[in-house]
């Protein structure tokens, strides 16, 4: 469970470049193909004694939280709360009192796998649900340890529509999140409309069918992405590199 927005929610910043937007092969509706996609997530949980733990979800610094169910200051102006029960932890992140995500963590009997029942909530009240399965890396006890997930089940239909924007840009509408991203190809950081954590993005075109973008919160890079469309125009692939992650996310979309 990461403090970053799921990679599939970071469909931020495409741009038209020198070609007319109406001719851009990225235009249209794209539906995520979960069977061909792979989300990679890494997190580190360390016990600091008592009910105090350090959580490193890949941000600029770990978050220190007392596991008493209370909202406590987290990264990027959010709060983080962790509630304990005998067999699982419930992790909730909020922004301005609104729930951004909720995750229920459950350990396997041997303590070497962690199941994350993860739900992320959009600004319009819609939600995206993913079941992650993490494997323990190295030593650790209980929920404390280094965890790596390359296995997940995406249970929410995820569709993104790419539209022309002001002639030479593109607008990305992620309806399941209630978020629209508008970007032009001029190297500038563009605010993501509706973002509660101040996300911006910039993009450059590699060629007619490939672009690269950088997603940020303030001055901090959240991820870099390469987005490409197949020669037949039917498949869009995103390769997402997240700082501190050893492997990229690979998201594959079919054109509707």
C-alpha positions as a Markdown table, in Angstrom:
| # | Residue | x | y | z |
|---|---|---|---|---|
| 1 | Unk | 0.0 | 0.0 | 0.0 |
| 2 | Unk | 1.7 | 3.1 | -1.2 |
| 3 | Unk | 1.3 | 6.8 | -0.4 |
| 4 | Unk | 1.6 | 7.4 | -4.0 |
| 5 | Unk | -1.5 | 7.3 | -6.1 |
| 6 | Unk | -1.7 | 4.0 | -7.9 |
| 7 | Unk | 0.3 | 3.9 | -11.1 |
| 8 | Unk | -2.9 | 3.4 | -13.1 |
| 9 | Unk | -4.2 | 6.7 | -11.6 |
| 10 | Unk | -1.2 | 8.6 | -12.8 |
| 11 | Unk | -2.4 | 8.9 | -16.4 |
| 12 | Unk | -1.5 | 12.5 | -16.2 |
| 13 | Unk | 0.2 | 14.3 | -18.9 |
| 14 | Unk | 0.1 | 13.5 | -22.5 |
| 15 | Unk | 0.8 | 16.2 | -25.2 |
| 16 | Unk | 0.4 | 16.5 | -28.9 |
| 17 | Unk | 3.8 | 17.9 | -30.0 |
| 18 | Unk | 4.2 | 19.0 | -33.5 |
| 19 | Unk | 1.4 | 16.9 | -35.0 |
| 20 | Unk | -2.1 | 18.2 | -35.0 |
| 21 | Unk | -4.0 | 16.8 | -31.9 |
| 22 | Unk | -6.8 | 15.5 | -34.1 |
| 23 | Unk | -4.2 | 13.1 | -35.8 |
| 24 | Unk | -2.6 | 11.9 | -32.5 |
| 25 | Unk | -2.7 | 8.1 | -32.2 |
| 26 | Unk | -3.2 | 8.4 | -28.5 |
| 27 | Unk | -6.7 | 9.9 | -28.9 |
| 28 | Unk | -9.7 | 7.7 | -28.0 |
| 29 | Unk | -10.9 | 5.6 | -25.1 |
| 30 | Unk | -8.5 | 3.1 | -23.6 |
| 31 | Unk | -9.5 | 0.2 | -21.2 |
| 32 | Unk | -6.9 | -1.3 | -18.9 |
| 33 | Unk | -6.1 | -5.0 | -19.6 |
| 34 | Unk | -5.3 | -6.4 | -16.1 |
| 35 | Unk | -4.1 | -9.7 | -17.4 |
| 36 | Unk | -1.3 | -8.0 | -19.4 |
| 37 | Unk | -0.5 | -5.3 | -16.8 |
| 38 | Unk | 1.8 | -5.5 | -13.8 |
| 39 | Unk | 1.9 | -3.2 | -10.8 |
| 40 | Unk | 5.1 | -3.3 | -8.6 |
| 41 | Unk | 4.9 | -1.9 | -5.1 |
| 42 | Unk | 7.6 | -1.8 | -2.4 |
| 43 | Unk | 7.2 | -0.7 | 1.2 |
| 44 | Unk | 9.2 | -0.9 | 4.4 |
| 45 | Unk | 7.7 | -1.1 | 7.9 |
| 46 | Unk | 9.9 | -0.8 | 10.9 |
| 47 | Unk | 9.1 | -1.2 | 14.6 |
| 48 | Unk | 10.3 | 1.7 | 16.8 |
| 49 | Unk | 9.2 | 0.2 | 20.0 |
| 50 | Unk | 5.7 | 0.0 | 21.6 |
| 51 | Unk | 3.0 | 0.8 | 19.1 |
| 52 | Unk | 5.2 | 3.3 | 17.2 |
| 53 | Unk | 6.2 | 2.3 | 13.6 |
| 54 | Unk | 8.1 | 3.8 | 10.7 |
| 55 | Unk | 6.4 | 3.5 | 7.3 |
| 56 | Unk | 8.4 | 4.1 | 4.0 |
| 57 | Unk | 6.0 | 4.0 | 1.0 |
| 58 | Unk | 8.6 | 5.4 | -1.4 |
| 59 | Unk | 8.2 | 9.1 | -0.5 |
| 60 | Unk | 11.0 | 11.5 | 0.3 |
| 61 | Unk | 11.1 | 10.3 | 3.9 |
| 62 | Unk | 9.5 | 7.7 | 6.1 |
| 63 | Unk | 6.4 | 8.5 | 8.2 |
| 64 | Unk | 6.4 | 7.8 | 11.9 |
| 65 | Unk | 3.0 | 6.7 | 13.2 |
| 66 | Unk | 1.6 | 5.5 | 16.6 |
| 67 | Unk | -0.7 | 2.6 | 15.9 |
| 68 | Unk | -3.7 | 3.9 | 17.9 |
| 69 | Unk | -6.2 | 4.6 | 15.1 |
| 70 | Unk | -5.8 | 8.4 | 15.3 |
| 71 | Unk | -5.1 | 10.7 | 12.3 |
| 72 | Unk | -1.5 | 11.8 | 12.4 |
| 73 | Unk | 0.5 | 14.1 | 10.2 |
| 74 | Unk | 1.8 | 12.4 | 7.0 |
| 75 | Unk | 3.5 | 13.4 | 3.8 |
| 76 | Unk | 2.2 | 16.1 | 1.4 |
| 77 | Unk | -0.3 | 17.5 | 3.9 |
| 78 | Unk | -2.1 | 14.2 | 4.4 |
| 79 | Unk | -2.8 | 12.4 | 7.6 |
| 80 | Unk | -2.2 | 8.7 | 8.2 |
| 81 | Unk | -4.0 | 6.4 | 10.7 |
| 82 | Unk | -3.4 | 2.8 | 11.5 |
| 83 | Unk | -5.8 | 0.7 | 13.6 |
| 84 | Unk | -4.9 | -2.7 | 15.1 |
| 85 | Unk | -7.1 | -5.7 | 15.4 |
| 86 | Unk | -6.0 | -9.2 | 16.4 |
| 87 | Unk | -5.5 | -10.4 | 12.8 |
| 88 | Unk | -5.1 | -7.3 | 10.6 |
| 89 | Unk | -4.1 | -3.7 | 10.4 |
| 90 | Unk | -6.3 | -1.0 | 8.8 |
| 91 | Unk | -4.4 | 1.9 | 7.2 |
| 92 | Unk | -6.3 | 5.1 | 6.2 |
| 93 | Unk | -4.8 | 8.2 | 4.5 |
| 94 | Unk | -6.8 | 11.4 | 4.4 |
| 95 | Unk | -6.4 | 14.9 | 2.9 |
| 96 | Unk | -8.5 | 17.8 | 4.5 |
| 97 | Unk | -10.5 | 15.2 | 6.3 |
| 98 | Unk | -11.5 | 13.3 | 3.1 |
| 99 | Unk | -10.4 | 9.6 | 2.8 |
| 100 | Unk | -7.9 | 9.2 | -0.1 |
| 101 | Unk | -7.3 | 5.5 | 0.5 |
| 102 | Unk | -8.0 | 2.6 | 2.8 |
| 103 | Unk | -6.0 | -0.6 | 3.1 |
| 104 | Unk | -6.6 | -3.7 | 5.1 |
| 105 | Unk | -3.4 | -5.7 | 5.7 |
| 106 | Unk | -3.5 | -9.4 | 6.7 |
| 107 | Unk | -0.4 | -11.6 | 7.3 |
| 108 | Unk | -0.2 | -15.2 | 6.1 |
| 109 | Unk | 0.1 | -17.9 | 8.8 |
| 110 | Unk | 3.9 | -18.2 | 8.2 |
| 111 | Unk | 4.4 | -14.4 | 8.3 |
| 112 | Unk | 6.1 | -14.3 | 4.9 |
| 113 | Unk | 3.3 | -12.8 | 2.8 |
| 114 | Unk | 1.1 | -9.8 | 3.3 |
| 115 | Unk | -2.3 | -9.3 | 1.6 |
| 116 | Unk | -3.3 | -5.7 | 1.0 |
| 117 | Unk | -7.0 | -5.1 | 0.3 |
| 118 | Unk | -6.6 | -1.6 | -1.1 |
| 119 | Unk | -9.2 | 0.9 | -2.1 |
| 120 | Unk | -8.5 | 4.4 | -3.4 |
| 121 | Unk | -11.2 | 7.0 | -3.6 |
| 122 | Unk | -11.6 | 9.7 | -6.3 |
| 123 | Unk | -12.7 | 13.2 | -5.8 |
| 124 | Unk | -16.1 | 12.4 | -7.2 |
| 125 | Unk | -16.7 | 9.6 | -4.7 |
| 126 | Unk | -15.8 | 6.7 | -7.1 |
| 127 | Unk | -13.3 | 4.1 | -6.0 |
| 128 | Unk | -10.6 | 1.8 | -7.4 |
| 129 | Unk | -10.0 | -1.5 | -5.8 |
| 130 | Unk | -6.8 | -3.6 | -6.0 |
| 131 | Unk | -5.8 | -6.7 | -4.1 |
| 132 | Unk | -2.0 | -6.8 | -3.6 |
| 133 | Unk | 0.1 | -9.7 | -2.4 |
| 134 | Unk | 3.5 | -8.8 | -1.0 |
| 135 | Unk | 6.4 | -11.2 | -0.3 |
| 136 | Unk | 8.8 | -10.5 | 2.6 |
| 137 | Unk | 12.3 | -9.5 | 1.6 |
| 138 | Unk | 14.9 | -10.5 | 4.2 |
| 139 | Unk | 14.3 | -10.6 | 7.9 |
| 140 | Unk | 11.4 | -9.2 | 9.9 |
| 141 | Unk | 8.8 | -10.0 | 12.4 |
| 142 | Unk | 5.0 | -9.6 | 12.1 |
| 143 | Unk | 4.1 | -6.7 | 9.9 |
| 144 | Unk | 7.5 | -5.1 | 10.3 |
| 145 | Unk | 9.8 | -5.8 | 7.3 |
| 146 | Unk | 10.6 | -5.0 | 3.7 |
| 147 | Unk | 7.8 | -6.0 | 1.4 |
| 148 | Unk | 7.7 | -6.4 | -2.4 |
| 149 | Unk | 4.5 | -7.0 | -4.5 |
| 150 | Unk | 4.5 | -7.9 | -8.2 |
| 151 | Unk | 1.2 | -9.8 | -7.8 |
| 152 | Unk | -2.1 | -8.0 | -7.9 |
| 153 | Unk | -5.7 | -8.3 | -8.9 |
| 154 | Unk | -7.3 | -5.1 | -10.3 |
| 155 | Unk | -11.1 | -5.5 | -9.7 |
| 156 | Unk | -12.2 | -2.1 | -11.0 |
| 157 | Unk | -12.8 | -1.4 | -14.7 |
| 158 | Unk | -10.5 | 1.4 | -15.6 |
| 159 | Unk | -11.1 | 3.5 | -18.7 |
| 160 | Unk | -9.2 | 6.5 | -19.8 |
| 161 | Unk | -10.3 | 8.9 | -22.6 |
| 162 | Unk | -7.7 | 11.0 | -24.4 |
| 163 | Unk | -9.1 | 14.1 | -26.1 |
| 164 | Unk | -7.6 | 17.1 | -27.9 |
| 165 | Unk | -6.9 | 20.1 | -25.7 |
| 166 | Unk | -6.6 | 23.7 | -27.1 |
| 167 | Unk | -5.3 | 22.6 | -30.5 |
| 168 | Unk | -1.8 | 21.4 | -29.6 |
| 169 | Unk | -2.4 | 19.6 | -26.3 |
| 170 | Unk | -4.2 | 16.6 | -24.9 |
| 171 | Unk | -6.8 | 16.2 | -22.2 |
| 172 | Unk | -6.9 | 12.9 | -20.2 |
| 173 | Unk | -10.2 | 12.0 | -18.5 |
| 174 | Unk | -10.0 | 9.2 | -16.0 |
| 175 | Unk | -13.7 | 8.9 | -15.3 |
| 176 | Unk | -13.4 | 6.3 | -12.6 |
| 177 | Unk | -11.3 | 8.8 | -10.6 |
| 178 | Unk | -13.3 | 11.9 | -11.5 |
| 179 | Unk | -10.0 | 13.6 | -12.6 |
| 180 | Unk | -9.1 | 15.4 | -15.9 |
| 181 | Unk | -5.5 | 16.1 | -16.8 |
| 182 | Unk | -4.8 | 18.9 | -19.4 |
| 183 | Unk | -1.2 | 19.3 | -20.7 |
| 184 | Unk | 0.6 | 21.0 | -23.6 |
| 185 | Unk | 3.9 | 20.0 | -25.0 |
| 186 | Unk | 6.0 | 23.0 | -24.0 |
| 187 | Unk | 8.1 | 21.6 | -21.2 |
| 188 | Unk | 6.2 | 23.4 | -18.5 |
| 189 | Unk | 4.8 | 21.8 | -15.3 |
| 190 | Unk | 1.0 | 21.9 | -15.5 |
| 191 | Unk | -1.1 | 21.6 | -12.4 |
| 192 | Unk | -3.4 | 18.6 | -12.4 |
| 193 | Unk | -7.0 | 20.0 | -12.0 |
| 194 | Unk | -8.7 | 18.7 | -8.9 |
| 195 | Unk | -5.5 | 17.3 | -7.3 |
| 196 | Unk | -5.6 | 17.7 | -3.5 |
| 197 | Unk | -1.8 | 17.2 | -3.1 |
| 198 | Unk | -0.6 | 19.7 | -5.7 |
| 199 | Unk | 0.4 | 17.4 | -8.5 |
| 200 | Unk | 1.9 | 18.8 | -11.7 |
| 201 | Unk | 3.2 | 17.1 | -14.8 |
| 202 | Unk | 5.4 | 17.9 | -17.8 |
| 203 | Unk | 5.9 | 16.0 | -21.0 |
| 204 | Unk | 8.0 | 15.7 | -24.1 |
| 205 | Unk | 7.4 | 13.8 | -27.4 |
| 206 | Unk | 10.0 | 11.1 | -28.4 |
| 207 | Unk | 8.3 | 10.4 | -31.7 |
| 208 | Unk | 4.8 | 10.2 | -33.2 |
| 209 | Unk | 3.8 | 7.2 | -31.1 |
| 210 | Unk | 5.9 | 7.7 | -27.9 |
| 211 | Unk | 6.0 | 10.3 | -25.2 |
| 212 | Unk | 7.8 | 10.7 | -21.9 |
| 213 | Unk | 6.4 | 12.6 | -18.9 |
| 214 | Unk | 7.4 | 13.5 | -15.4 |
| 215 | Unk | 4.9 | 13.7 | -12.6 |
| 216 | Unk | 5.6 | 15.8 | -9.5 |
| 217 | Unk | 4.3 | 16.9 | -6.1 |
| 218 | Unk | 5.9 | 20.3 | -5.6 |
| 219 | Unk | 9.6 | 19.8 | -6.5 |
| 220 | Unk | 9.6 | 16.1 | -5.8 |
| 221 | Unk | 9.4 | 13.7 | -8.7 |
| 222 | Unk | 6.6 | 11.1 | -8.1 |
| 223 | Unk | 7.3 | 9.1 | -11.2 |
| 224 | Unk | 8.6 | 9.2 | -14.8 |
| 225 | Unk | 6.6 | 7.4 | -17.5 |
| 226 | Unk | 7.1 | 6.3 | -21.1 |
| 227 | Unk | 3.8 | 6.0 | -23.0 |
| 228 | Unk | 3.6 | 4.4 | -26.4 |
| 229 | Unk | 0.9 | 3.3 | -28.9 |
| 230 | Unk | 1.4 | 0.2 | -31.1 |
| 231 | Unk | 1.8 | 0.5 | -34.8 |
| 232 | Unk | -1.8 | -0.7 | -35.4 |
| 233 | Unk | -3.1 | 1.9 | -32.9 |
| 234 | Unk | -4.9 | -0.7 | -30.8 |
| 235 | Unk | -2.7 | -1.0 | -27.7 |
| 236 | Unk | -1.3 | 1.7 | -25.4 |
| 237 | Unk | 1.5 | 0.8 | -23.0 |
| 238 | Unk | 2.7 | 2.8 | -20.0 |
| 239 | Unk | 6.1 | 2.0 | -18.4 |
| 240 | Unk | 6.2 | 3.8 | -15.0 |
| 241 | Unk | 9.4 | 4.2 | -13.0 |
| 242 | Unk | 8.9 | 5.2 | -9.4 |
| 243 | Unk | 11.8 | 6.4 | -7.3 |
| 244 | Unk | 13.1 | 3.7 | -4.9 |
| 245 | Unk | 11.4 | 1.0 | -6.8 |
| 246 | Unk | 13.7 | -1.6 | -8.4 |
| 247 | Unk | 11.2 | -2.5 | -11.2 |
| 248 | Unk | 8.8 | -0.5 | -13.3 |
| 249 | Unk | 5.0 | -0.8 | -13.4 |
| 250 | Unk | 3.8 | -1.9 | -16.9 |
| 251 | Unk | 0.2 | -0.9 | -17.7 |
| 252 | Unk | -1.4 | -2.2 | -20.9 |
| 253 | Unk | -4.6 | -0.7 | -22.4 |
| 254 | Unk | -6.8 | -1.9 | -25.2 |
| 255 | Unk | -8.5 | 0.7 | -27.4 |
| 256 | Unk | -12.3 | 0.6 | -27.1 |
